[in-house]
Amino acid sequence: MTTRGSEGAEPGFAAKIATRAALAGRVAALARPRVFTNGVFDVLHRGHVTYLDRARNLGASLIVGVNTDASVRRLGKGGDRPVNALGDRLAVLAALEAVSLVVAFDEETPLALVLACHPDIIVKGGDYSAATTVGAAEVIAWGGRFEAIPVVPECSTSVLLARIRRSPHPTDRI
């Protein structure tokens, strides 16, 4: 018998990674109110974890939609993005206490995922509004709400990667 943490055993957080095929059943098992957000979540930093913690505090469970590697490239974030592959990004997010469920999406927008998850609350960073958030109108139409969470200033993956690239010290680079 293998135990959690044993070599070859699945880490406990792996149970929080959902496939699209199993999504309906996994979402139905989550406590309400359910909160939904989405993003790339590449090179996780304090801004990400603060945002996710605040999002979770709005409800009883938090579902995170994560862009696939191909969809990140289509977003035009740069030829070297994502830095971390999808499987790694899903695992790191799933390991966070605030996150209840993570699921990948490859579509241009997360609308199909929002419709499948039917959240009570949809959340984005403070630079978004209900009018600019894909799926917010649908969530509001079924009686849910939109919440904008303020971003942590100067705390973004793009800023972090730019700082690393500018560093004159080879040991400070990725």
C-alpha positions in Angstrom: 0.0 0.0 0.0 1.3 3.4 -0.9 0.6 6.4 1.2 0.3 10.1 0.4 3.7 11.4 -0.2 5.2 8.0 -1.1 7.2 7.7 -4.2 4.9 7.0 -7.1 1.7 8.0 -5.2 -0.5 10.7 -6.6 -0.2 13.9 -4.4 -3.3 14.7 -2.5 -3.9 17.9 -4.5 -4.1 16.0 -7.8 -7.7 15.2 -6.8 -8.6 18.9 -7.3 -7.6 18.8 -11.0 -10.7 18.1 -13.1 -11.1 17.0 -16.7 -13.7 18.6 -18.9 -15.4 15.2 -19.1 -15.8 14.9 -15.4 -16.5 18.5 -14.8 -20.3 18.5 -14.2 -20.1 15.9 -11.5 -17.1 17.5 -9.8 -18.8 21.0 -9.8 -22.0 19.6 -8.5 -20.2 18.2 -5.4 -18.8 21.6 -4.5 -20.3 23.7 -1.7 -22.2 26.8 -2.6 -21.8 29.7 -3.2 -19.4 28.7 -5.9 -16.9 31.3 -7.2 -15.3 31.1 -10.6 -12.2 32.8 -12.0 -9.9 32.1 -14.9 -6.4 33.0 -16.1 -3.0 31.9 -17.3 -1.4 31.7 -13.8 2.1 31.3 -15.1 5.0 31.9 -12.7 2.7 32.1 -9.7 3.5 35.1 -7.4 2.1 37.0 -4.4 -0.4 38.8 -6.6 -1.9 35.5 -7.8 -2.2 33.9 -4.4 -3.6 37.1 -2.8 -6.2 37.3 -5.6 -7.2 33.6 -5.3 -7.5 33.8 -1.5 -9.7 36.9 -1.8 -11.8 35.2 -4.4 -12.3 32.1 -2.2 -13.4 34.3 0.7 -16.4 35.4 -1.4 -17.9 31.9 -1.4 -17.6 28.4 -0.1 -15.6 27.0 -3.1 -13.4 28.3 -5.8 -13.2 26.9 -9.4 -10.2 28.1 -11.5 -10.2 27.8 -15.2 -6.7 27.7 -16.6 -5.6 28.6 -20.2 -3.9 25.7 -22.0 -0.4 26.4 -23.4 -1.8 26.8 -26.9 -4.4 29.3 -25.8 -1.7 31.3 -23.9 0.3 31.6 -27.1 -2.9 32.7 -28.9 -3.3 35.5 -26.3 -0.1 37.0 -27.5 1.7 37.0 -24.2 5.0 36.4 -25.9 6.8 33.6 -27.7 8.4 32.3 -24.5 5.1 32.0 -22.6 3.9 30.2 -20.8 7.1 29.6 -18.8 5.4 26.7 -16.9 3.6 24.0 -18.8 -0.2 23.5 -18.3 0.3 20.4 -16.1 2.6 22.3 -13.8 0.3 25.3 -13.6 -2.7 23.1 -12.8 -0.7 21.2 -10.1 0.6 24.4 -8.4 -2.9 25.9 -8.3 -4.5 22.7 -7.1 -2.0 22.7 -4.2 -3.3 26.0 -2.9 -5.7 25.8 0.0 -8.0 28.5 -1.5 -8.6 26.5 -4.7 -11.3 23.8 -4.7 -11.1 22.7 -8.3 -9.0 23.5 -11.4 -9.8 22.8 -15.0 -8.1 23.6 -18.3 -9.7 25.3 -21.2 -8.4 25.8 -24.7 -11.1 28.0 -26.2 -10.6 31.7 -27.0 -12.7 32.6 -24.0 -13.8 30.8 -20.9 -17.6 31.2 -21.7 -18.3 27.5 -22.2 -16.5 26.8 -18.9 -18.5 29.4 -17.1 -21.7 27.9 -18.4 -20.7 24.4 -17.4 -19.7 25.5 -13.9 -22.7 27.7 -13.3 -21.0 29.8 -10.6 -22.8 32.0 -8.2 -20.0 34.6 -8.4 -17.6 35.3 -11.2 -14.4 37.1 -10.2 -11.7 39.0 -12.1 -8.9 41.4 -11.2 -9.7 45.1 -10.5 -8.8 46.1 -14.0 -11.9 44.3 -15.2 -15.6 45.2 -15.0 -18.8 43.1 -15.5 -19.0 44.6 -19.0 -15.5 43.4 -19.9 -15.6 40.0 -18.2 -16.6 37.1 -20.4 -19.4 35.2 -18.7 -20.4 37.9 -16.2 -23.6 38.8 -18.0 -24.7 35.1 -17.9 -23.9 34.8 -14.2 -25.8 37.9 -13.4 -28.7 36.8 -15.6 -29.1 33.6 -13.5 -29.0 35.5 -10.3 -25.3 35.5 -9.5 -22.9 38.5 -9.3 -19.7 39.8 -10.6 -16.8 40.9 -8.2 -13.6 42.8 -9.1 -10.7 42.1 -6.8 -8.0 44.9 -6.6 -4.7 43.8 -8.1 -1.5 43.9 -6.0 0.5 46.8 -7.5 3.6 46.0 -9.5 2.9 42.3 -9.0 2.4 40.5 -12.3 4.1 37.7 -14.2 5.0 40.1 -17.0 6.6 42.6 -14.6 8.4 39.7 -12.8 9.8 38.2 -16.0 10.9 41.6 -17.3 12.8 42.2 -14.1 14.5 38.8 -14.4 15.4 39.4 -18.0 17.0 42.7 -17.1 19.0 41.3 -14.3 22.8 41.7 -14.9 23.5 38.7 -12.6 23.3 35.3 -14.3 22.2 33.7 -11.0 19.2 36.0 -10.9 17.9 34.8 -14.2 15.5 31.9 -14.9 
